[in-house]
Amino acid sequence: MNCLILAAGLGTRLRELSESKPLTPVAGVPLIEHVVRRAAAGGASRFVVVTGHEADRLERFLADLATRLQLSIEFARVDDWTLPNGYSVLAGSARIEGDYLLSMSDHLFDPAIVCALAAGVPPEDLILAIDSNVSGELIDLDDATKVAVLPDGTIDRIGKEIEHYNAVDTGVFMAGPGLAMAIRAEIDAGGAGSLSAGVQRLARAGRARTMDIGSARWIDVDDARMLGLAEALLAGEAAMAGAASPSCEGRS
């Protein structure tokens, strides 16, 4: 399985702790290493990481990580990492044929989410893993991307500022070539070029649906408070699994 990870941005809310958000230590391990390991535990074997801010440092680290984990990790560097994240999707997906797992570099997720996404590659261009427990202790609603999901699982609206919603975006997707096409169409129509705008365009065309993660856990490590919660989450996982890396084995 191909995996595209977006890691180009500045990470403003974590700057007080780290110059590079993807390299911010979480329980002593850089954030992006956790992301790669969890995606790999879910079945990903080839990675494309979009870099920008602090690209040299991040790419050196990932080259070493690829050797340590014996994984294929390549880079797609964007010149202007201040542009919306849809531009990162365009840069990275250009190096991938077919469907791919899409993840943010600052979201930790249960590999079971990846397994579930990979088990049902649909005729649609995108499946978004959502969490309908919007009051969960690990969710920062002020920063979360909200999703209004229709009864059939398709997306009505998506965005950080929408008023009525019944789920939040976990930052983990299974995407096809249509996502990049939708983002490009948004840019050509004068839009900013965000990932959410591309998803919304696919949703309007009936080409995007959701998958509720149920009891699986995830967290967006976006500021110091969420970093502390992430470290507590990892400690709990290690205690339950004997410090073994999370994987899909034994999960339904």
Secondary structure per residue as TSV (DSSP state, phi and psi in degrees):
chain	resnum	aa	ss	phi	psi
A	1	M	-	360.0	132.6
A	2	N	E	-78.3	146.8
A	3	C	E	-135.5	126.9
A	4	L	E	-106.5	124.2
A	5	I	E	-117.1	127.8
A	6	L	E	-91.2	116.4
A	7	A	E	-140.4	31.1
A	8	A	-	-92.7	-22.0
A	9	G	S	-73.9	174.3
A	10	L	-	-78.7	-36.6
A	11	G	-	69.1	54.5
A	12	T	G	-56.2	-42.2
A	13	R	G	-74.7	-9.4
A	14	L	G	-110.9	5.7
A	15	R	T	-60.6	-29.7
A	16	E	T	-65.8	-19.9
A	17	L	T	-106.7	-26.9
A	18	S	-	-158.3	139.6
A	19	E	S	-72.4	-24.8
A	20	S	S	-123.5	113.3
A	21	K	G	-58.4	-46.9
A	22	P	G	-62.1	-24.8
A	23	L	G	-95.9	4.8
A	24	T	-	-62.5	126.7
A	25	P	E	-68.0	133.3
A	26	V	E	-124.3	110.7
A	27	A	T	55.6	37.3
A	28	G	T	85.6	-0.3
A	29	V	E	-123.4	132.5
A	30	P	E	-53.9	139.8
A	31	L	H	-51.1	-45.4
A	32	I	H	-69.0	-26.1
A	33	E	H	-66.1	-40.7
A	34	H	H	-57.6	-44.5
A	35	V	H	-62.1	-46.8
A	36	V	H	-62.1	-46.2
A	37	R	H	-60.9	-41.0
A	38	R	H	-70.8	-39.4
A	39	A	H	-64.2	-40.7
A	40	A	H	-65.0	-38.6
A	41	A	H	-63.7	-26.3
A	42	G	T	-86.8	-3.5
A	43	G	T	119.8	-3.2
A	44	A	-	-73.2	138.8
A	45	S	-	-128.9	-17.7
A	46	R	E	-128.6	129.8
A	47	F	E	-120.8	139.1
A	48	V	E	-120.4	121.3
A	49	V	E	-112.2	124.3
A	50	V	E	-86.9	121.7
A	51	T	E	-114.6	162.9
A	52	G	-	-164.6	-85.7
A	53	H	T	-63.6	131.7
A	54	E	T	54.4	38.7
A	55	A	H	-62.0	-41.8
A	56	D	H	-59.5	-48.4
A	57	R	H	-61.5	-46.2
A	58	L	H	-64.4	-42.4
A	59	E	H	-67.3	-36.5
A	60	R	H	-62.6	-43.6
A	61	F	H	-62.8	-44.8
A	62	L	H	-67.8	-32.4
A	63	A	H	-62.6	-42.5
A	64	D	H	-66.5	-40.6
A	65	L	H	-61.9	-40.3
A	66	A	H	-59.1	-39.5
A	67	T	H	-68.3	-44.7
A	68	R	H	-64.3	-41.2
A	69	L	H	-94.5	-4.7
A	70	Q	T	54.8	50.9
A	71	L	-	-120.5	156.1
A	72	S	E	-86.9	115.4
A	73	I	E	-130.2	119.0
A	74	E	E	-122.6	169.6
A	75	F	E	-121.2	149.2
A	76	A	E	-129.3	102.8
A	77	R	E	-89.7	132.5
A	78	V	-	-99.2	141.1
A	79	D	S	-73.1	-38.9
A	80	D	-	-116.0	93.9
A	81	W	T	-83.2	4.3
A	82	T	T	-86.6	-8.6
A	83	L	S	-71.8	159.8
A	84	P	-	-57.5	158.9
A	85	N	H	-68.1	-13.8
A	86	G	H	-62.2	-30.9
A	87	Y	H	-65.9	-32.9
A	88	S	H	-67.5	-38.6
A	89	V	H	-61.6	-42.5
A	90	L	H	-61.7	-44.3
A	91	A	H	-65.5	-43.9
A	92	G	H	-76.8	-42.3
A	93	S	H	-68.1	-20.7
A	94	A	T	-63.1	-17.7
A	95	R	T	-99.4	8.1
A	96	I	-	-126.4	135.7
A	97	E	-	-101.6	133.2
A	98	G	S	82.7	-157.2
A	99	D	-	-75.8	157.7
A	100	Y	E	-156.1	151.8
A	101	L	E	-77.2	134.5
A	102	L	E	-118.6	128.5
A	103	S	E	-140.1	152.3
A	104	M	E	-83.0	155.4
A	105	S	T	-80.7	-5.6
A	106	D	T	-117.8	15.2
A	107	H	E	-110.9	122.8
A	108	L	E	-95.0	138.6
A	109	F	E	-145.9	150.7
A	110	D	-	-65.2	128.3
A	111	P	H	-57.4	-20.6
A	112	A	H	-60.3	-28.5
A	113	I	H	-64.6	-43.1
A	114	V	H	-63.9	-44.9
A	115	C	H	-57.4	-44.3
A	116	A	H	-66.4	-40.8
A	117	L	H	-62.9	-43.7
A	118	A	H	-70.3	-23.6
A	119	A	H	-73.5	-17.5
A	120	G	T	-135.7	61.4
A	121	V	-	-63.4	118.7
A	122	P	-	-96.6	175.5
A	123	P	S	-74.0	-13.4
A	124	E	S	-70.6	170.9
A	125	D	S	-90.7	-7.7
A	126	L	E	-161.4	137.1
A	127	I	E	-120.1	125.9
A	128	L	E	-105.3	125.1
A	129	A	E	-76.3	121.5
A	130	I	E	-118.6	159.5
A	131	D	E	-119.3	114.4
A	132	S	-	-84.5	-6.5
A	133	N	-	-86.8	76.7
A	134	V	T	-70.7	-10.7
A	135	S	T	-100.8	13.8
A	136	G	-	-58.3	147.2
A	137	E	T	-66.2	-20.4
A	138	L	T	-94.7	4.9
A	139	I	-	-103.5	128.5
A	140	D	-	-98.3	94.6
A	141	L	T	-64.0	-26.5
A	142	D	T	-63.8	-29.4
A	143	D	T	-107.9	-15.5
A	144	A	S	-67.8	149.5
A	145	T	-	-84.6	120.4
A	146	K	E	-89.2	153.7
A	147	V	E	-135.4	129.4
A	148	A	E	-96.8	110.3
A	149	V	E	-103.5	131.9
A	150	L	-	-80.1	161.5
A	151	P	T	-55.6	-27.1
A	152	D	T	-86.9	6.0
A	153	G	S	89.5	-3.2
A	154	T	B	-81.5	165.0
A	155	I	E	-95.1	126.7
A	156	D	E	-87.4	-54.6
A	157	R	E	-143.2	154.3
A	158	I	E	-146.3	140.7
A	159	G	E	160.5	160.8
A	160	K	T	-73.8	-23.2
A	161	E	T	-107.2	4.4
A	162	I	-	-68.5	144.8
A	163	E	S	-84.0	-39.3
A	164	H	S	-112.2	122.7
A	165	Y	-	-153.0	161.6
A	166	N	S	-134.2	12.9
A	167	A	E	-161.7	168.4
A	168	V	E	-125.6	153.3
A	169	D	E	-78.6	124.3
A	170	T	E	-82.5	-7.8
A	171	G	E	80.1	15.7
A	172	V	E	-126.7	128.2
A	173	F	E	-135.5	158.4
A	174	M	E	-112.5	120.8
A	175	A	E	-124.6	155.6
A	176	G	-	-119.3	-177.6
A	177	P	H	-58.1	-23.7
A	178	G	H	-64.3	-23.7
A	179	L	H	-65.2	-48.0
A	180	A	H	-62.0	-38.2
A	181	M	H	-62.9	-39.7
A	182	A	H	-67.6	-40.2
A	183	I	H	-64.7	-43.7
A	184	R	H	-62.4	-39.8
A	185	A	H	-63.9	-37.4
A	186	E	H	-63.7	-43.6
A	187	I	H	-63.6	-45.4
A	188	D	H	-63.2	-26.6
A	189	A	T	-86.8	4.1
A	190	G	T	97.6	6.2
A	191	G	-	-77.7	168.1
A	192	A	-	-71.7	-29.4
A	193	G	-	98.6	33.9
A	194	S	-	-82.6	157.4
A	195	L	H	-60.6	-43.9
A	196	S	H	-60.4	-37.3
A	197	A	H	-65.2	-38.5
A	198	G	H	-64.6	-41.9
A	199	V	H	-62.2	-42.7
A	200	Q	H	-61.7	-39.5
A	201	R	H	-63.7	-43.9
A	202	L	H	-62.1	-39.4
A	203	A	H	-62.4	-41.8
A	204	R	H	-62.5	-28.5
A	205	A	T	-90.3	3.5
A	206	G	T	72.2	26.1
A	207	R	-	-112.6	16.2
A	208	A	E	-138.6	139.7
A	209	R	E	-140.7	176.2
A	210	T	E	-117.1	162.0
A	211	M	E	-134.1	116.9
A	212	D	E	-75.0	134.1
A	213	I	-	-81.8	-6.0
A	214	G	T	63.1	-125.3
A	215	S	T	-89.4	-1.9
A	216	A	-	-62.8	153.7
A	217	R	-	-115.2	151.9
A	218	W	E	-155.7	164.3
A	219	I	E	-156.6	139.9
A	220	D	E	-95.3	111.0
A	221	V	-	-87.9	85.5
A	222	D	-	-112.8	-13.7
A	223	D	S	-153.7	-178.7
A	224	A	H	-63.0	-38.2
A	225	R	H	-64.6	-45.1
A	226	M	H	-68.5	-30.1
A	227	L	H	-61.9	-44.3
A	228	G	H	-61.5	-41.0
A	229	L	H	-65.5	-37.1
A	230	A	H	-64.8	-40.5
A	231	E	H	-66.4	-37.4
A	232	A	H	-65.7	-39.0
A	233	L	H	-62.4	-44.7
A	234	L	H	-63.9	-39.5
A	235	A	H	-62.7	-40.8
A	236	G	H	-65.0	-40.7
A	237	E	H	-62.7	-43.9
A	238	A	H	-64.0	-38.2
A	239	A	H	-65.4	-38.1
A	240	M	H	-76.6	-31.8
A	241	A	H	-106.1	8.0
A	242	G	T	66.8	32.3
A	243	A	T	70.0	12.1
A	244	A	-	-74.8	151.2
A	245	S	-	-66.3	140.3
A	246	P	-	-65.6	148.2
A	247	S	-	-152.7	-178.8
A	248	C	S	-86.6	-10.3
A	249	E	T	-60.8	133.9
A	250	G	T	79.7	3.4
A	251	R	-	-99.7	148.1
A	252	S	-	-84.8	360.0
